Amino acid sequence: CYDAAIDLVGQGCSLVIGNSYGHQTYLVQAAQEYPDVTFVSMTGDFAAISGCENFKNAFTNIYESRYVSGVVAGLKLKEILEDGTLTTETQPDSFDADGNVKVGYVGAFSYAEVVSGYTAFFLGVQSVYPNVAMEVMYTNSWFDIDKEGAAAEALIANGAVIIGQHADSTGAPSAVQAKKDAGEVVYSVGYNIDMLETAPTAALTSATNVWEVYYEYLFKSMMDGENPATNWSEGYNE
């Protein structure tokens, strides 16, 4: 990552952007060496304390769309409970001892972005159907199809009816679709991309980032000779 950033500077780039949390440490190293070049770490979190005026962080308020995706999940729960698709007789493991319906969440890391996201998802579900309990499993990777699929399978084995995720691959939705095809009542809420191709009858919705909003702001700031925000984070309003 550092070598790639330096190569871009050598090609004359005045703006260099890293698109993974893991790029951040290497980009700030480059920023320290080239103060006349602006470096942006997407999803980064320490620009404000880096001591580099030319190092920026940007992300979205993704928890807002996670809340809305939770509302969608809650609507599905309410529907399948009211129409008798899901009952304590047909799928007893999907209810805990207090009668709460079980949902699951595949998380990448025990990290603030992930925790705020699954909290928002859970609150969204509860806003429609309050009697719900959620289990979270971590893969310790941002992208691992096999681990994400295995986590989803484990959550479903524990009774989860809906599987949300803050993990970047199609692993969880694919696993959910396979279980649904096998006759289980289970649905998927994805992340990053439309999961309908992967889970045509299991995918309910996906929380996604529309990055062009930030890039238009960033490029215009640079072209107008303005200094982009050190920390940019916007949600539905933008």
C-alpha positions in Angstrom: 0.0 0.0 0.0 2.8 2.4 0.9 4.7 1.6 -2.3 1.5 2.1 -4.4 0.9 5.5 -2.8 4.4 6.6 -3.4 4.2 5.4 -7.0 1.1 7.5 -7.5 2.8 10.6 -6.1 5.6 9.9 -8.5 3.1 9.9 -11.4 2.1 13.4 -10.3 -1.1 12.7 -8.3 -2.0 15.5 -5.9 -4.7 13.4 -4.3 -4.3 9.7 -3.2 -7.1 7.7 -1.8 -7.0 4.4 0.1 -10.2 2.3 0.2 -9.6 -0.1 3.1 -9.2 0.4 6.8 -6.0 -1.5 6.5 -4.5 1.1 4.2 -4.6 3.8 6.8 -1.3 3.3 8.6 0.7 3.2 5.3 -1.1 6.2 3.9 -0.3 8.4 6.9 3.4 7.3 6.5 3.3 8.6 2.9 1.4 11.8 4.0 4.2 12.6 6.4 6.8 12.4 3.6 4.8 14.3 1.0 3.0 17.3 2.8 2.0 18.8 -0.6 -0.1 15.8 -1.5 -3.5 15.1 0.0 -4.1 11.6 1.2 -7.6 10.2 2.1 -8.2 7.0 4.1 -11.8 5.8 3.5 -13.2 4.4 6.8 -10.1 5.7 8.6 -10.3 7.1 12.1 -7.1 8.9 13.2 -6.6 11.8 10.8 -7.5 14.4 13.4 -4.7 13.2 15.7 -2.2 12.3 13.1 -0.5 15.7 13.0 -0.8 15.7 9.2 -2.8 18.5 7.7 -2.8 16.7 4.4 -4.2 13.4 5.8 -8.0 13.0 5.8 -10.6 10.4 6.8 -14.0 9.8 5.2 -16.9 7.4 5.6 -20.7 7.4 5.7 -23.1 7.3 8.6 -23.7 3.7 7.6 -25.5 3.0 10.8 -28.4 5.0 9.4 -29.0 2.6 6.6 -28.4 -0.3 8.9 -31.2 0.9 11.1 -33.5 1.0 8.0 -32.4 -2.4 7.0 -33.4 -3.6 10.5 -36.8 -2.1 9.9 -37.1 -4.2 6.8 -36.1 -7.2 8.8 -38.6 -6.4 11.4 -41.4 -6.1 8.8 -40.5 -9.6 7.5 -40.5 -11.1 11.0 -43.9 -9.5 11.7 -45.2 -10.9 8.4 -44.1 -14.5 8.9 -45.2 -14.6 12.5 -48.7 -13.2 11.7 -49.2 -15.5 8.7 -48.1 -18.6 10.5 -45.0 -19.3 8.5 -42.9 -19.1 11.6 -44.3 -20.7 14.8 -42.9 -22.4 17.9 -44.2 -25.6 16.5 -42.7 -25.4 13.0 -39.3 -24.0 14.1 -39.0 -24.1 18.0 -35.3 -23.4 18.1 -36.0 -19.9 16.6 -37.5 -18.7 19.9 -35.6 -18.2 23.2 -36.9 -19.1 26.7 -38.6 -15.7 26.9 -40.4 -16.1 23.6 -38.2 -13.7 21.7 -37.5 -14.5 18.0 -33.8 -15.1 17.3 -31.8 -13.1 14.7 -28.1 -13.3 14.0 -25.4 -10.9 12.8 -22.1 -11.8 11.1 -19.6 -9.1 12.2 -16.0 -8.6 10.9 -14.3 -7.3 14.0 -15.3 -6.2 17.5 -14.7 -2.6 16.4 -16.8 0.6 16.9 -18.0 0.8 13.3 -19.3 -2.8 13.5 -20.8 -2.5 17.0 -22.7 0.8 16.2 -23.9 -0.9 13.0 -25.3 -4.0 14.5 -26.8 -1.9 17.4 -28.6 0.2 14.8 -29.8 -2.9 13.0 -31.1 -4.4 16.2 -32.9 -1.2 17.1 -34.4 -1.1 13.6 -35.8 -4.6 14.0 -37.2 -3.8 17.5 -38.9 -0.7 16.2 -41.3 -3.0 14.3 -41.1 -6.2 16.3 -39.9 -5.6 19.9 -39.7 -9.3 21.0 -36.4 -10.2 19.4 -33.0 -11.4 20.6 -29.8 -11.1 18.5 -26.5 -13.1 18.5 -23.4 -11.7 17.0 -20.5 -13.8 15.6 -17.2 -12.3 14.5 -15.0 -13.6 11.6 -12.0 -11.4 12.4 -11.7 -10.5 8.7 -13.4 -7.8 6.5 -13.7 -10.3 3.6 -13.7 -14.0 3.9 -16.4 -15.9 2.0 -15.8 -19.2 3.9 -15.7 -17.7 7.4 -18.8 -15.5 6.8 -20.7 -18.5 5.4 -19.7 -20.6 8.3 -20.7 -17.9 10.8 -24.1 -17.6 9.1 -24.6 -21.4 9.2 -23.7 -21.5 12.9 -26.2 -18.6 13.7 -28.9 -20.4 11.7 -28.1 -23.7 13.6 -28.7 -21.7 16.8 -32.1 -20.7 15.5 -31.6 -17.3 13.9 -34.4 -16.4 11.4 -32.7 -13.4 9.9 -28.9 -13.0 9.3 -27.6 -9.4 9.1 -23.9 -8.7 8.4 -21.1 -6.2 8.6 -18.7 -8.3 6.4 -18.0 -7.6 2.8 -18.5 -10.8 0.9 -21.5 -12.8 -0.4 -20.6 -15.7 2.0 -23.5 -15.1 4.5 -26.3 -14.5 2.0 -25.2 -17.6 0.0 -25.3 -19.7 3.1 -28.7 -18.3 4.0 -30.1 -19.1 0.6 -28.8 -22.7 0.8 -30.6 -23.1 4.2 -33.8 -21.6 2.8 -33.7 -23.9 -0.2 -33.4 -26.8 2.3 -36.7 -25.7 3.9 -35.7 -23.5 6.8 -37.4 -20.2 7.4 -34.5 -17.8 7.2 -33.7 -14.5 5.4 -30.6 -12.4 4.7 -29.8 -8.7 5.1 -26.6 -7.9 3.2 -24.0 -5.2 2.9 -22.2 -3.2 0.2 -24.0 -4.7 -2.8 -27.4 -5.9 -4.0 -27.5 -9.6 -2.8 -30.5 -10.7 -5.0 -28.2 -12.5 -7.4 -26.6 -14.4 -4.6 -29.8 -15.0 -2.6 -32.8 -14.5 -4.9 -35.4 -15.6 -2.4 -33.6 -15.0 0.9 -32.2 -11.5 0.4 -34.5 -8.8 1.9 -32.3 -5.7 1.4 -28.7 -4.5 1.8 -27.2 -1.4 3.4 -25.0 0.2 0.8 -22.8 3.3 0.5 -23.2 5.7 -2.4 -19.6 6.9 -2.6 -20.1 9.4 -5.4 -21.6 11.9 -2.9 -18.2 12.1 -1.1 -16.1 11.9 -4.2 -18.0 14.8 -5.8 -17.4 16.9 -2.7 -13.8 15.9 -2.5 -12.9 16.5 -6.1 -14.7 19.9 -6.1 -12.9 20.9 -2.9 -9.6 20.1 -4.5 -10.4 21.8 -7.8 -11.6 24.9 -6.0 -8.4 25.1 -4.0 -10.2 24.4 -0.7 -9.0 22.0 2.1 -11.3 19.0 2.3 -12.7 18.2 5.8 -10.4 16.2 8.0 -13.3 14.0 9.0 -16.2 13.6 6.6 -19.2 11.5 7.5 -22.7 12.0 6.1 -25.8 9.9 5.9 -29.3 10.0 4.3 -29.4 13.8 4.3 -26.6 13.9 1.8 
